[in-house]
Amino acid sequence: MLIEEILALREKGYSFRKIAIELDTTVGKVQYRYQKHRQQLEENKENDEMNFTPIVPSSYERDEITLLPQSPTSIYSFWEISSSLRQTIEHQTRLQWHELTKKIRVYDCTMVDFNGHNAHRFFDIHIPEMTNNWMISDLEPNRTFIIDLGIQTRQGSFLSLLRSNAIDTPRTEKATQGLHVEAVNQWKTGNQNEPQWLEHFSTYSYYETVK
């Protein structure tokens, strides 16, 4: 699997999931290669300050957020927000983008057919301005997580802009082995259309502050 193939498909507007299907591999491998490529570009930029010709665009004007596993208790997220989405939010909130409070909302949706409102629990993290990635730590092993990137409205509510893929943190104890086996078997035998832990969602949803 060559990074050139991944970039070519990304240029065509393919999601990571579609690229994985096209290249007959896993979503995780595609995301890993893509992120490693981005990191290498950043390193090259730092090592060659006199090279002002960009190798690839700094933004593909996509609205996308991705999660990658880092350890049994941490996951890494990175995202892109298009200028058109920013302008839409500015128009609706009547605030400049840099004036808005950005947050990521982390959902524990282990073994849940997630619809945006039925997570076991969630918590928010304030994101500094000009940030496009975040390491999320102190999570539980062997759980399924999804995150939303959004803003806090003047009323204190959370407005979701982007929703990530679902990701499992690795297990740390042998006793937790097989937690998802029954759900996988149900899916493989056709009793479930999709694995139970996969999410069904619509982005750009409005979440009221829990009182």
Disulfide bonds with the S-S distance in Angstrom:
none
